[in-house]
Amino acid sequence: MAEKEESSAAGGGREEELKKELQSVVKKIVDEDNYGTEITLKAISILSDLSDTVLTKKFRCPISGEIMGDPVVLSSGLTYDRPSIQKWLNEGNLTCPQSKEVLSHTILTPNCLVRKLISSWCKGHGVAVPRSHQDTNGEIITEFDRLYFNSLVTEMFSSLTDRKEAAKELRRLTTAAPSYRAVFFEFTDPISRLIGPLLEGSVDSDPELQEDLITTFMNLLVDCDNMKVVADHPDAIPLLIKSVEFGTIETRKNAAVALSMLSSDNDRRLMIGNAGAPMPLFQLLREGHPIAMKEAASAILNQCVEYSNKEKFIELGAVKVLLEKIREGKLVDELINLVAQLSTHPKAVNELSELDTVHCLLGIIRETESERTKENCVAILYNVCLNDVGLLKVIWTEGIEHQTLAKLVDTGTARAKRKATALATKIGKLFPTVL
């Protein structure tokens, strides 16, 4: 961490130095009529250096301070390099290193966009792209390992006993060794071979085999390069959707995680939504099984970045079910986050425009210690109440006793302060008592 702090300090100092230099040059351009080509080129050069400095800072892992080779998103929404954050988690830490937020889960989702940006930047600047297919312990897959892994995939065409043994080993290897995930698609038609046994009859005809193969599938998606190949296979997404609906609870949970990973891309979100994923994911969430509900909520959240998917979940009754579970105290932080996502849709606003809902959200803001949850609650109130005088009066009345909104204006996150301030300003114009 000390190296990281030194790197950050150096990067910050360089950035401030360039800003001051740019400010001086721009002032000359503004103040002088005949500033000439040389000073213009100097301004362009400084801007280019500043851009590189800012980008490299964003591409560095907050833990190691190094440019990320395998950027992943933590449940807090922040991005880290996989080896660094995995080490942090392996040490027993259950909070986000930067935000200090308690993690809702420890699944690491590949940040494919950041990885592409880093790769593009490195190539453009003649910098070696950081390795991303190497195990955190430094082990690299050998040719013998490749042959062994390929033989396991080939066993999917053997007897049921052989299939089940091979499936367990594939699950173990792709869970424990990132190198195997990286080379899986070097083989001939690997997806068809892997999922073939699940397409022969009912997807859950052998629950144990299904669980091992779907978990292997989920593990493979940890590698960004595998996502497009999976999404392009005609049977992959339909199989995952069926496995959210039918199978052991572990199978259904892992299928939901796989769909959540695939939903990192806009086109795939739309594809998955149109393929029928909303109903099984919603059903999994509604059932409320402790180990699966959280992953269903995460998958739905990723799906709802696509506006048409958001409407599908609202029409299924997601808002009502989410509010019920929030009032029961189940996964409040995660489900409030999902309600905030849905609340940008007019149909959700109509369902959320109830006095009890407003009181519930204000109560959560007062009671929770999570700044992110407070932020999401006030975002929902902003979307629902800003143009509803009746609901604004509810907030105004509540503010006389508890000052909930006023406290958020003073102590909330930047986004929470903006939303709370907008509501307080509107209320201040409508009612005489200042929050």
Phi, psi and chi 1 to 4 in degrees:
 res  aa     phi    psi   chi1   chi2   chi3   chi4
   1 MET       -  -30.9  -70.0  -65.9  -75.2      -
   2 ALA   -63.4  -41.6      -      -      -      -
   3 GLU   -61.5  -40.0  -69.3  179.1    5.6      -
   4 LYS   -63.7  -42.6  176.6 -105.2  175.7 -177.1
   5 GLU   -65.0  -39.7  -71.0  171.1    1.5      -
   6 GLU   -63.5  -42.6  -70.4  175.3    9.3      -
   7 SER   -63.6  -42.3  174.3      -      -      -
   8 SER   -65.6  -41.0  -63.2      -      -      -
   9 ALA   -64.3  -41.9      -      -      -      -
  10 ALA   -64.2  -44.2      -      -      -      -
  11 GLY   -63.6  -40.0      -      -      -      -
  12 GLY   -66.5  -39.0      -      -      -      -
  13 GLY   -65.0  -41.7      -      -      -      -
  14 ARG   -63.6  -41.0  174.6   61.5  174.3  160.6
  15 GLU   -63.0  -45.4 -176.2  178.7  -15.4      -
  16 GLU   -65.0  -38.4  -71.5  -55.2  -47.0      -
  17 GLU   -61.6  -44.7 -178.4 -176.6  -46.5      -
  18 LEU   -66.5  -38.2  -72.8  169.1      -      -
  19 LYS   -62.2  -43.7  -76.6 -178.5  178.4  178.9
  20 LYS   -64.9  -41.3  -71.6  178.6 -178.4  177.9
  21 GLU   -64.9  -41.1 -170.7  176.1   -5.9      -
  22 LEU   -65.7  -40.2  179.5   62.3      -      -
  23 GLN   -60.4  -41.4 -170.4  175.0   35.6      -
  24 SER   -65.6  -43.3  173.7      -      -      -
  25 VAL   -67.4  -44.7  171.7      -      -      -
  26 VAL   -62.3  -37.7  169.7      -      -      -
  27 LYS   -60.8  -40.0 -171.9  175.6 -174.2  -56.3
  28 LYS   -63.9  -40.8  -72.2 -177.8 -179.5  178.8
  29 ILE   -63.6  -41.2  -67.3  174.7      -      -
  30 VAL   -70.7  -40.1  172.0      -      -      -
  31 ASP   -82.0  -28.1  -67.0  -15.5      -      -
  32 GLU  -103.8  137.1  -61.6  175.5   11.2      -
  33 ASP   -75.6  -40.7  -68.0  -29.1      -      -
  34 ASN  -109.4   66.5  -59.4  -47.0      -      -
  35 TYR   -80.1  -18.2   49.3   82.7      -      -
  36 GLY    79.0  168.2      -      -      -      -
  37 THR   -71.4  -35.0  -55.8      -      -      -
  38 GLU   -59.9  -44.4 -175.6  177.5  -15.4      -
  39 ILE   -71.6  -30.2 -164.1  167.9      -      -
  40 THR   -65.6  -45.3  -56.0      -      -      -
  41 LEU   -63.2  -35.1  -67.3  174.0      -      -
  42 LYS   -65.2  -40.6 -174.2  174.9 -178.5 -178.5
  43 ALA   -63.0  -41.7      -      -      -      -
  44 ILE   -63.9  -40.8  -67.4  171.5      -      -
  45 SER   -64.3  -42.5  175.1      -      -      -
  46 ILE   -65.1  -42.1  -63.8  169.6      -      -
  47 LEU   -59.9  -41.3  -86.1  172.1      -      -
  48 SER   -63.1  -44.2  177.1      -      -      -
  49 ASP   -64.2  -39.8  -70.8  -15.2      -      -
  50 LEU   -64.9  -41.6 -178.7   60.0      -      -
  51 SER   -60.2  -45.0  174.5      -      -      -
  52 ASP   -62.1  -41.0  -76.2  -13.0      -      -
  53 THR   -63.9  -44.8  -58.8      -      -      -
  54 VAL   -65.5  -43.3  171.1      -      -      -
  55 LEU   -64.0  -45.7  -80.7  175.3      -      -
  56 THR   -63.2  -32.2   52.5      -      -      -
  57 LYS   -65.9  -41.2 -174.7  169.5   69.6  172.8
  58 LYS   -70.1  -27.2  -70.0 -177.2 -178.2  -63.1
  59 PHE   -86.4   -3.3  -68.3  160.0      -      -
  60 ARG   -90.3  142.0  -67.2 -177.0 -175.2  -82.1
  61 CYS   -67.5  131.0  174.7      -      -      -
  62 PRO   -61.7  -20.3  -24.1   35.4      -      -
  63 ILE   -88.8  -54.4  -63.8  175.3      -      -
  64 SER   -86.9  -24.7   68.1      -      -      -
  65 GLY    79.2    1.3      -      -      -      -
  66 GLU   -96.4  155.6  -60.1  -63.6  -35.3      -
  67 ILE   -61.5  133.0  -66.4  178.0      -      -
  68 MET   -75.4  134.3  -65.9 -179.3  -76.7      -
  69 GLY   -97.7  -25.0      -      -      -      -
  70 ASP  -141.6   70.8 -163.4   -4.6      -      -
  71 PRO   -66.9  133.0   22.9  -31.4      -      -
  72 VAL  -133.7  153.4  -67.5      -      -      -
  73 VAL  -100.0  128.8 -178.5      -      -      -
  74 LEU   -83.4  165.6 -156.2   55.1      -      -
  75 SER   -63.5  -16.2   65.6      -      -      -
  76 SER   -74.7  -11.2   62.2      -      -      -
  77 GLY    93.7   -2.7      -      -      -      -
  78 LEU   -95.9  151.9  -61.5  175.8      -      -
  79 THR  -104.3  137.5  -62.8      -      -      -
  80 TYR  -137.1  165.8  -62.1   87.2      -      -
  81 ASP   -79.3  134.7 -157.9   13.4      -      -
  82 ARG   -53.1  -51.0 -176.4 -175.6  -64.1  -81.5
  83 PRO   -57.4  -38.2  -23.4   34.2      -      -
  84 SER   -70.7  -46.7  -61.7      -      -      -
  85 ILE   -73.4  -30.6 -167.6   60.7      -      -
  86 GLN   -65.7  -39.5 -168.7   64.9   65.3      -
  87 LYS   -63.1  -42.2 -178.8 -178.8  177.1 -174.7
  88 TRP   -58.2  -46.1  168.5  -91.0      -      -
  89 LEU   -69.0  -39.8  -63.2  173.3      -      -
  90 ASN   -63.1  -23.4  -69.7  -15.4      -      -
  91 GLU   -80.5    1.5  -69.6  170.3   -9.5      -
  92 GLY    94.7    6.1      -      -      -      -
  93 ASN   -75.7  134.6  -64.0  -62.8      -      -
  94 LEU  -120.4   23.5  -63.9  175.2      -      -
  95 THR  -126.0  161.3   57.6      -      -      -
  96 CYS   -75.7  128.2  173.4      -      -      -
  97 PRO   -56.6  -33.3  -23.9   33.6      -      -
  98 GLN   -89.4  -54.6  -78.2 -173.7  -73.7      -
  99 SER   -82.0  -17.3   70.3      -      -      -
 100 LYS    67.6    9.2  -50.3  -55.6  178.9 -173.2
 101 GLU   -69.3  138.5  176.1 -176.2  -21.4      -
 102 VAL   -67.9  129.7  175.9      -      -      -
 103 LEU   -76.2  134.7  -58.9  174.5      -      -
 104 SER   -75.2  -26.8   60.2      -      -      -
 105 HIS  -161.3  169.2   59.8   77.3      -      -
 106 THR  -113.3   18.9   56.3      -      -      -
 107 ILE   -72.4  133.6  -68.1  172.9      -      -
 108 LEU  -102.9  117.9  -56.5  176.7      -      -
 109 THR   -97.9  125.6  -55.9      -      -      -
 110 PRO   -57.0  133.6  -21.9   32.7      -      -
 111 ASN   -97.5   83.9 -167.0  -30.0      -      -
 112 CYS   -64.5  -34.9  -61.4      -      -      -
 113 LEU   -64.0  -47.7  175.0   59.4      -      -
 114 VAL   -63.5  -39.0  169.0      -      -      -
 115 ARG   -62.2  -42.4 -175.8  176.5  167.5 -167.0
 116 LYS   -63.4  -42.1  -72.5  177.8 -177.4  175.6
 117 LEU   -63.1  -42.1  -70.2  172.1      -      -
 118 ILE   -63.7  -45.1  -69.9  172.9      -      -
 119 SER   -60.2  -44.2  178.0      -      -      -
 120 SER   -64.8  -42.5  176.5      -      -      -
 121 TRP   -65.0  -44.1 -176.9   88.7      -      -
 122 CYS   -61.3  -44.6  -72.4      -      -      -
 123 LYS   -65.2  -38.0  -70.3  174.3 -178.1  175.1
 124 GLY   -70.0  -21.7      -      -      -      -
 125 HIS  -111.7   11.3  -71.1   75.2      -      -
 126 GLY    65.7   28.6      -      -      -      -
 127 VAL  -102.9  139.8  177.2      -      -      -
 128 ALA   -64.1  131.2      -      -      -      -
 129 VAL   -70.3  127.3  179.1      -      -      -
 130 PRO   -57.8  144.6  -22.2   33.0      -      -
 131 ARG   -65.4  143.0  -67.3 -172.5   66.7   87.9
 132 SER  -129.6   -4.8   60.3      -      -      -
 133 HIS  -109.9   18.3  -64.6  -33.9      -      -
 134 GLN  -102.1  135.3 -174.3  168.9  -22.9      -
 135 ASP   -59.5  154.5  -68.4   -2.8      -      -
 136 THR   -65.3  -20.5   54.1      -      -      -
 137 ASN   -91.8    4.6   62.9    5.7      -      -
 138 GLY    88.3    0.2      -      -      -      -
 139 GLU   -76.8  132.6  180.0 -175.7   -8.7      -
 140 ILE  -111.5  140.4  -57.0  -64.2      -      -
 141 ILE   -67.8  139.7 -165.8  167.4      -      -
 142 THR   -99.8  170.6   65.6      -      -      -
 143 GLU   -62.3  -38.0 -171.7   57.9   33.5      -
 144 PHE   -61.4  -41.7  177.1   79.8      -      -
 145 ASP   -61.0  -40.4  -66.8  -32.6      -      -
 146 ARG   -60.3  -46.0  -80.6 -176.3  168.1   82.7
 147 LEU   -63.5  -41.2  -67.6  171.8      -      -
 148 TYR   -64.3  -45.1  174.6   57.2      -      -
 149 PHE   -62.2  -43.0 -164.1   44.0      -      -
 150 ASN   -63.5  -37.2 -170.1   31.3      -      -
 151 SER   -65.8  -33.4   71.2      -      -      -
 152 LEU   -66.3  -41.1  -68.1  172.8      -      -
 153 VAL   -65.0  -37.8  179.2      -      -      -
 154 THR   -63.6  -29.7  -57.0      -      -      -
 155 GLU   -63.3  -13.2  -70.8  -65.9  -27.6      -
 156 MET   -65.4  -11.4  -67.8  -58.3  106.5      -
 157 PHE  -102.9    8.2  -65.3   96.7      -      -
 158 SER   -95.2 -161.2  -59.7      -      -      -
 159 SER   -67.2  163.2   66.7      -      -      -
 160 LEU   -59.3  -41.5  179.2   58.8      -      -
 161 THR   -61.1  -45.3  -58.8      -      -      -
 162 ASP   -65.5  -39.6  -70.5  -18.9      -      -
 163 ARG   -59.2  -46.9  -72.7  178.9 -179.8 -177.8
 164 LYS   -66.0  -39.5  -65.9  176.8   75.2  166.8
 165 GLU   -65.4  -44.1  -70.9 -179.4    2.1      -
 166 ALA   -65.4  -39.9      -      -      -      -
 167 ALA   -62.7  -39.9      -      -      -      -
 168 LYS   -64.3  -40.3  -75.1 -168.1  178.3  -58.7
 169 GLU   -69.4  -38.5 -179.2   67.9   -6.0      -
 170 LEU   -62.2  -41.4  -75.2  167.9      -      -
 171 ARG   -62.7  -44.7  176.7  177.7 -179.4  171.5
 172 ARG   -63.4  -46.9 -175.9 -171.7   71.3   80.0
 173 LEU   -66.1  -43.6  -70.8  174.0      -      -
 174 THR   -74.1  -18.0   55.1      -      -      -
 175 THR   -80.3  -43.6  -61.3      -      -      -
 176 ALA   -89.3  -26.8      -      -      -      -
 177 ALA  -127.2  102.7      -      -      -      -
 178 PRO   -54.4  -29.4  -25.7   34.6      -      -
 179 SER   -60.2  -37.0  -63.8      -      -      -
 180 TYR   -66.1  -37.6  -77.9  104.4      -      -
 181 ARG   -63.0  -33.9  -60.5 -165.0  -68.2  -97.2
 182 ALA   -71.7  -29.7      -      -      -      -
 183 VAL  -102.5   -2.4  -58.2      -      -      -
 184 PHE   -54.3  -41.1  178.3   76.7      -      -
 185 PHE   -85.8   10.2  -69.7   92.3      -      -
 186 GLU   -76.8  -19.0  -66.5  177.8    4.6      -
 187 PHE   -83.1  166.5  -52.7  133.6      -      -
 188 THR   -75.9  124.6  -56.0      -      -      -
 189 ASP    42.8   55.7 -161.6   13.6      -      -
 190 PRO   -66.5  -35.4   26.1  -34.4      -      -
 191 ILE   -66.9  -47.0  -60.9  178.1      -      -
 192 SER   -59.1  -38.7  -64.4      -      -      -
 193 ARG   -69.2  -39.4  -66.0  161.9   66.5 -165.1
 194 LEU   -69.0  -45.3  179.6   67.8      -      -
 195 ILE   -96.1   -1.6   65.5  178.3      -      -
 196 GLY   -47.7  -47.3      -      -      -      -
 197 PRO   -60.4  -25.9  -25.3   34.8      -      -
 198 LEU   -85.2   -8.1  -58.2 -179.0      -      -
 199 LEU  -101.5   -3.2  -57.9  175.7      -      -
 200 GLU   -77.5  -28.1  -67.0  175.3   -5.3      -
 201 GLY  -151.5 -140.4      -      -      -      -
 202 SER   -65.5  136.7  173.4      -      -      -
 203 VAL   -59.5  -30.0   68.5      -      -      -
 204 ASP  -109.7   28.5   58.9  -18.0      -      -
 205 SER   -62.8  -31.2   57.3      -      -      -
 206 ASP  -127.3   92.8 -170.5  -47.3      -      -
 207 PRO   -56.5  -36.1  -24.4   34.6      -      -
 208 GLU   -67.6  -45.0 -173.7  179.8    1.3      -
 209 LEU   -63.8  -43.7  177.1   64.6      -      -
 210 GLN   -59.3  -44.0 -179.6 -163.9   16.9      -
 211 GLU   -61.9  -43.6 -178.1  179.6  -46.4      -
 212 ASP   -66.4  -41.5  -72.9  -27.6      -      -
 213 LEU   -72.7  -39.9  -68.7  179.4      -      -
 214 ILE   -67.1  -36.7  -68.8  -62.0      -      -
 215 THR   -66.9  -39.0  -56.3      -      -      -
 216 THR   -61.0  -43.4  -60.7      -      -      -
 217 PHE   -57.5  -47.5 -144.4  159.3      -      -
 218 MET   -59.3  -44.4  176.5 -167.4   73.5      -
 219 ASN   -60.5  -39.7  -68.6  -21.1      -      -
 220 LEU   -62.9  -30.7  -68.0  168.7      -      -
 221 LEU   -74.5   -8.9  -70.1  172.3      -      -
 222 VAL   -61.8  -27.9  170.3      -      -      -
 223 ASP   -86.7  118.9 -167.0  -51.7      -      -
 224 CYS   -55.1  -37.8  -72.2      -      -      -
 225 ASP   -63.6  -20.6  -69.2  -21.1      -      -
 226 ASN   -82.9  -17.9  -64.0  -16.2      -      -
 227 MET   -64.3  -46.1  -71.5 -167.3 -178.1      -
 228 LYS   -64.1  -41.0 -173.8  178.3 -173.9  -53.0
 229 VAL   -62.3  -42.2 -175.1      -      -      -
 230 VAL   -64.3  -48.5  169.6      -      -      -
 231 ALA   -62.7  -31.3      -      -      -      -
 232 ASP   -78.3  -14.1  -72.3  -15.1      -      -
 233 HIS   -78.4  127.4 -167.7  -76.7      -      -
 234 PRO   -63.2  -23.5   22.3  -33.5      -      -
 235 ASP   -98.9  -11.1  -65.1  -40.0      -      -
 236 ALA   -67.1  -58.4      -      -      -      -
 237 ILE   -65.1  -44.5  -71.7  174.8      -      -
 238 PRO   -57.0  -37.0  -27.9   36.7      -      -
 239 LEU   -66.3  -42.7  174.8   64.9      -      -
 240 LEU   -63.5  -40.0  -71.0  172.3      -      -
 241 ILE   -63.9  -43.6  -67.7  171.6      -      -
 242 LYS   -62.5  -34.6  -77.2 -175.3 -178.9  178.8
 243 SER   -76.7  -19.9  -65.5      -      -      -
 244 VAL   -69.9  -31.4  172.4      -      -      -
 245 GLU   -87.2  -39.5 -169.8  171.5    4.5      -
 246 PHE  -125.8  132.9  -56.6  107.3      -      -
 247 GLY   140.1 -177.3      -      -      -      -
 248 THR   -66.1  163.4   66.6      -      -      -
 249 ILE   -64.2  -31.5 -162.5   64.8      -      -
 250 GLU   -66.8  -41.0 -177.2   72.9   10.3      -
 251 THR   -62.2  -47.9  -64.8      -      -      -
 252 ARG   -63.8  -40.6  -62.6  173.4   68.1 -161.8
 253 LYS   -63.0  -47.4  179.6 -158.7   74.6  166.5
 254 ASN   -69.3  -31.9  -70.7  -16.5      -      -
 255 ALA   -65.4  -38.3      -      -      -      -
 256 ALA   -64.8  -40.3      -      -      -      -
 257 VAL   -62.4  -42.2  171.4      -      -      -
 258 ALA   -61.8  -43.6      -      -      -      -
 259 LEU   -65.6  -35.5  -71.5  174.4      -      -
 260 SER   -64.0  -42.3 -177.1      -      -      -
 261 MET   -63.2  -44.5  -70.3  177.7  173.0      -
 262 LEU   -65.8  -22.8  -73.8  167.9      -      -
 263 SER   -80.6   11.7  -64.1      -      -      -
 264 SER   -74.8  -10.3   60.8      -      -      -
 265 ASP  -115.1  137.4  174.4   86.0      -      -
 266 ASN   -58.6  -46.1  -76.1  -30.2      -      -
 267 ASP   -64.2  -38.3  -69.3  -22.5      -      -
 268 ARG   -70.6  -34.2  -70.3 -162.8  -64.1  -94.8
 269 ARG   -57.2  -47.3  -77.3 -169.8 -159.4  104.3
 270 LEU   -64.4  -43.1 -173.7   59.9      -      -
 271 MET   -60.4  -45.8 -178.6 -166.5  -52.6      -
 272 ILE   -67.2  -41.2  -68.1  167.6      -      -
 273 GLY   -63.0  -41.8      -      -      -      -
 274 ASN   -74.4  -18.0  -70.1  -21.3      -      -
 275 ALA   -83.3   -4.0      -      -      -      -
 276 GLY   104.5   16.4      -      -      -      -
 277 ALA   -70.1  -32.1      -      -      -      -
 278 PRO   -53.8  -47.0  -31.8   38.4      -      -
 279 MET   -62.5  -51.1  176.3   57.9   86.0      -
 280 PRO   -61.2  -39.5  -23.6   34.0      -      -
 281 LEU   -65.4  -42.2  -72.4  171.8      -      -
 282 PHE   -64.7  -41.1  173.3   62.0      -      -
 283 GLN   -63.3  -41.2 -179.3   60.0   32.6      -
 284 LEU   -62.3  -41.0 -172.8   60.6      -      -
 285 LEU   -66.5  -44.4 -177.8  144.6      -      -
 286 ARG   -63.4  -35.0 -177.4  165.7   54.8 -174.1
 287 GLU   -62.7  -31.1  -71.4  173.1   11.7      -
 288 GLY    76.8   21.0      -      -      -      -
 289 HIS   -64.5  129.3 -165.1  -72.3      -      -
 290 PRO   -51.4  -43.4  -26.1   34.3      -      -
 291 ILE   -84.8  -12.9   71.6  167.2      -      -
 292 ALA  -107.8  -27.2      -      -      -      -
 293 MET   -60.9  -40.8 -176.6  176.5  162.5      -
 294 LYS   -63.4  -42.5 -172.5 -178.6  -65.2 -175.6
 295 GLU   -71.9  -34.0  -54.6  -47.9  -26.3      -
 296 ALA   -63.1  -42.8      -      -      -      -
 297 ALA   -62.9  -40.7      -      -      -      -
 298 SER   -64.6  -42.4  178.2      -      -      -
 299 ALA   -65.2  -41.5      -      -      -      -
 300 ILE   -64.8  -40.1  -67.1  171.1      -      -
 301 LEU   -58.7  -46.4 -178.0   68.7      -      -
 302 ASN   -65.3  -38.4  -75.0  -20.1      -      -
 303 GLN   -63.3  -36.0  -85.1  -73.3  -70.4      -
 304 CYS   -78.9    0.6  -74.5      -      -      -
 305 VAL   -64.4  -31.3  174.4      -      -      -
 306 GLU   -82.0  121.0  166.4   58.2   43.5      -
 307 TYR   -57.5  -41.8 -169.0   82.2      -      -
 308 SER   -66.2  -32.2   62.0      -      -      -
 309 ASN   -69.1  -37.1  -71.8  -19.6      -      -
 310 LYS   -56.7  -44.4 -165.5  176.3  -62.6 -173.0
 311 GLU   -64.8  -37.6 -173.7  163.6   -2.3      -
 312 LYS   -59.9  -46.2  -71.0 -178.0  175.7   74.3
 313 PHE   -67.8  -37.7  -75.9  103.9      -      -
 314 ILE   -62.8  -42.6  -67.1  168.9      -      -
 315 GLU   -67.8  -23.6  -70.2  175.9  -10.3      -
 316 LEU   -76.8  -13.5  -73.0  170.9      -      -
 317 GLY   101.3   23.5      -      -      -      -
 318 ALA   -61.8  -39.8      -      -      -      -
 319 VAL   -61.2  -47.8  173.5      -      -      -
 320 LYS   -60.5  -46.6  179.3 -178.2  177.4 -178.0
 321 VAL   -64.7  -43.2  169.8      -      -      -
 322 LEU   -61.9  -43.2  -69.8  169.1      -      -
 323 LEU   -64.6  -38.2  -69.7  176.0      -      -
 324 GLU   -61.2  -45.6  -72.4  173.0   -5.7      -
 325 LYS   -70.4  -34.8  -66.0 -166.4  178.7  -62.6
 326 ILE   -63.7  -42.9  -71.8  167.8      -      -
 327 ARG   -66.1  -26.7  -70.0 -170.0  177.0  101.6
 328 GLU   -81.2   -4.4  -67.6  168.7    2.4      -
 329 GLY    81.1   20.5      -      -      -      -
 330 LYS   -94.8  122.9  -64.4  178.2  179.4  177.3
 331 LEU    44.6   48.8  -66.3  177.6      -      -
 332 VAL   -57.2  -47.2  173.0      -      -      -
 333 ASP   -60.4  -46.5  -65.9  -16.2      -      -
 334 GLU   -67.7  -42.3  -66.3   83.3   -6.0      -
 335 LEU   -75.0  -32.3  -60.4 -170.6      -      -
 336 ILE   -63.2  -39.0  -78.2  -70.3      -      -
 337 ASN   -59.2  -41.4 -169.9   18.3      -      -
 338 LEU   -69.8  -40.9 -178.3   47.9      -      -
 339 VAL   -61.4  -38.9  174.1      -      -      -
 340 ALA   -61.2  -39.4      -      -      -      -
 341 GLN   -64.0  -44.2  175.9   74.0  -82.7      -
 342 LEU   -70.2  -28.0  -65.8  174.6      -      -
 343 SER   -68.8   -5.8   71.3      -      -      -
 344 THR   -83.3   -3.5   59.9      -      -      -
 345 HIS  -100.5  133.3 -165.7  -71.1      -      -
 346 PRO   -54.6  -36.9  -24.3   33.4      -      -
 347 LYS   -66.6  -34.4  -70.6 -175.8  178.9  179.3
 348 ALA   -71.2  -38.2      -      -      -      -
 349 VAL   -57.1  -42.4  169.5      -      -      -
 350 ASN   -60.0  -40.9  -69.0  -24.0      -      -
 351 GLU   -74.6  -26.5  -66.9 -171.3   51.7      -
 352 LEU   -88.0   -8.3  -68.2  165.1      -      -
 353 SER   -82.9   58.0  -61.0      -      -      -
 354 GLU  -122.1  146.0  -59.6  -72.8  -18.3      -
 355 LEU   -58.8  -43.2  -62.9 -178.2      -      -
 356 ASP   -60.8  -37.2  -72.4  -12.8      -      -
 357 THR   -66.3  -42.3  -59.1      -      -      -
 358 VAL   -62.8  -45.2  174.3      -      -      -
 359 HIS   -62.5  -39.1  -75.9  -57.9      -      -
 360 CYS   -61.8  -46.4  175.9      -      -      -
 361 LEU   -65.3  -42.3  -67.6  168.8      -      -
 362 LEU   -63.5  -38.4  -69.5  168.4      -      -
 363 GLY   -64.0  -40.9      -      -      -      -
 364 ILE   -64.2  -41.7  -68.3  170.7      -      -
 365 ILE   -57.9  -41.1  -67.9  173.3      -      -
 366 ARG   -69.8  -35.1  -69.8 -164.7  -59.4  -87.9
 367 GLU   -94.8  -31.5  -64.8  167.7    9.7      -
 368 THR   -74.7  151.8 -174.5      -      -      -
 369 GLU   -98.8   -4.8  -65.9 -177.3    0.6      -
 370 SER   -84.2  116.9  168.4      -      -      -
 371 GLU   -65.4  -33.2  -67.4  -59.0  -38.9      -
 372 ARG   -66.9  -38.4 -170.4  179.5 -176.5 -166.8
 373 THR   -68.9  -39.6  -63.3      -      -      -
 374 LYS   -58.7  -43.8  -68.6  177.8 -176.8  179.3
 375 GLU   -60.6  -44.7  177.4 -175.9  -54.8      -
 376 ASN   -66.6  -37.7  -77.0  -36.5      -      -
 377 CYS   -62.7  -45.9  -77.3      -      -      -
 378 VAL   -71.3  -27.6   75.7      -      -      -
 379 ALA   -65.5  -40.4      -      -      -      -
 380 ILE   -64.1  -46.3  -62.3  166.9      -      -
 381 LEU   -59.5  -39.0  -70.0  170.8      -      -
 382 TYR   -62.6  -48.1  176.4   87.9      -      -
 383 ASN   -66.0  -34.1  -68.0  -26.3      -      -
 384 VAL   -90.1  -38.7  172.5      -      -      -
 385 CYS  -102.2  -19.0  -56.7      -      -      -
 386 LEU   -53.7  -36.6 -170.5   63.4      -      -
 387 ASN  -111.2   21.9  -63.4  -49.9      -      -
 388 ASP  -121.8  102.2 -171.7  -45.0      -      -
 389 VAL   -59.5  -38.8  175.5      -      -      -
 390 GLY   -61.4  -44.0      -      -      -      -
 391 LEU   -73.2  -33.3  -64.6 -179.8      -      -
 392 LEU   -62.9  -34.3  -72.1  171.8      -      -
 393 LYS   -67.2  -34.4 -171.5  171.8 -175.9  178.9
 394 VAL   -61.3  -45.0  173.2      -      -      -
 395 ILE   -64.8  -40.7  -59.6  175.8      -      -
 396 TRP   -60.6  -46.5  169.9   69.9      -      -
 397 THR   -63.5  -43.3  -56.2      -      -      -
 398 GLU   -63.0  -35.5 -170.0  -89.8   -6.8      -
 399 GLY   -66.5  -27.1      -      -      -      -
 400 ILE   -61.6  -38.4  -65.1  173.2      -      -
 401 GLU   -90.5  -43.4 -179.3  178.9   -2.9      -
 402 HIS  -108.7  -20.4  -63.1  -70.0      -      -
 403 GLN    56.7   33.8  -63.8  -72.0  -58.5      -
 404 THR   -60.5  -48.9  -56.2      -      -      -
 405 LEU   -67.7  -40.4 -156.0   62.2      -      -
 406 ALA   -62.4  -39.4      -      -      -      -
 407 LYS   -65.5  -36.4  -68.9  174.6 -176.9  176.0
 408 LEU   -69.0  -35.7 -152.6   54.4      -      -
 409 VAL   -59.4  -35.6  169.0      -      -      -
 410 ASP   -85.2  -36.4  -68.7  -25.5      -      -
 411 THR  -121.6   -2.5   63.1      -      -      -
 412 GLY   -76.1  176.2      -      -      -      -
 413 THR   -65.3  169.6   64.6      -      -      -
 414 ALA   -57.6  -44.1      -      -      -      -
 415 ARG   -67.8  -41.6  178.6  170.2  174.5 -110.7
 416 ALA   -62.5  -40.6      -      -      -      -
 417 LYS   -62.5  -41.0  -74.1  179.4  179.6  179.0
 418 ARG   -62.4  -47.0  -71.8 -163.1  -55.7  -88.5
 419 LYS   -66.5  -44.4  -59.8  -66.8 -175.7 -178.1
 420 ALA   -64.9  -39.6      -      -      -      -
 421 THR   -64.5  -41.4  -61.0      -      -      -
 422 ALA   -62.4  -42.6      -      -      -      -
 423 LEU   -66.5  -44.4  -74.9  168.2      -      -
 424 ALA   -62.9  -39.3      -      -      -      -
 425 THR   -62.9  -44.2  -58.8      -      -      -
 426 LYS   -64.3  -42.7 -172.3   72.0  173.5  -77.6
 427 ILE   -65.7  -39.8  -69.0  170.1      -      -
 428 GLY   -60.7  -31.5      -      -      -      -
 429 LYS   -77.5  -27.5  -68.9  178.8 -179.5  177.9
 430 LEU   -90.8  -32.4  -67.8  170.3      -      -
 431 PHE  -129.3  148.0  -53.2  105.4      -      -
 432 PRO   -72.3  -30.7   25.7  -35.5      -      -
 433 THR   -77.8  129.6  -57.4      -      -      -
 434 VAL   -83.5  133.0  178.6      -      -      -
 435 LEU   -70.0      -  -71.1  177.1      -      -
